[in-house]
Amino acid sequence: MSIDKDKIIHTSKLARISLEEKKVDSLSKDLSNIFNFIEKLNKIKTDDVKPLTSILDHSLRARDDQVTDGSIREKVLGNAPNKNEEFFIVPKVIE
């Protein structure tokens, strides 16, 4: 599939993109090359190929979720400029 200058200009008008005349030539060549490559990829038989989720043939190890507070509450609150027992004190945002 070749993309000629007229298609490039028409598409740029539809997309409301301004293109310089000298860029239209290179863009036409680049898009033609891209579409030719896509046509080659479409010809490849991939019916018997399973989709990959990873290049490794391993499944993820499952573990039980454990909810913890991290046991660092005092360290986190130690960095707060204003605190009240176990909470941060922040300035009022909405009046």
N, C-alpha and C positions, 0 to 999 in steps of 0.2 A: 504494500500500500504506500503510495507516495503522497506526500502532502505538498501541494504547490503553493505558490505565493498568494494566490487568490483566497485559498482556504485559510491561510494564516491571517490575512488582512480581515477577512470576514469574521473569523473567530475573535480577533482582537477588538473589532467593533462591537460584537455582541457582549464581550466581557468588559467593554469600556476600558481597554488597556491601550495606551498609546505606544506604538513601536516606531523606531527609526527605520528608514528604508534599508539601510545596510545591515540591520539585524534580522530583517525578514528572511534574507537568503540563508544565513547560518541557522536560523531557527527552523526553516523549512528542511534543510539537510539533516539537522539533529533529530527532528520529529520523525522524518522518514526512516532514519536508521533505527529509532526506537520502535516504531511500528513494525518494521521488518523483523527485528529481533523478537517481538511479541508473536508474530506469525510463525516464526521458527519454533518458539516454545510451545505454541498451540499444536503443532504437528507431532510432538513427542507423545508416545503412548505411555500413559501413567495409570492405566486401569488396574494393574496388579500391584501397584506401589502403595504401601500403607502410609498414611500421614504421620509425620514425626512430631513429637512434642519435645524431643531432646535428641541430641546426637548420641547420647549414652543409652545403653540398653539396661538401665536400672530404673526401678520405681522408687519413689520417694519413701523414706522410712516414716511411718506414722508414729506419733507419740501422743500420750494423753495430755490434754490441756490442763494446766494447773494455774489457778488464779492466785497471785501473790501481790503484796504491796511493795515488794522489793526490799523491805526492811531498811529503807534509807530516808524515812520521813524526816527525821531530825536534820539530816544533811541538806535535804531540799529546802526545808523551812529556814535553815541557817543562812541561806542565800537571799531570803526575802527581805526587802527593806522594811515592810510592815507586816506583822503577823498577829494573829489572835489564837492562841492555843494551837490548834491543828490546821488553821486555815490562813490563806493569804488575804490581806486587806488591800483592796484596789480602789482607785478613785471611782466615784459614781460617773457613769457614762450617759445615762438617759435621765432627763429631768422630768 
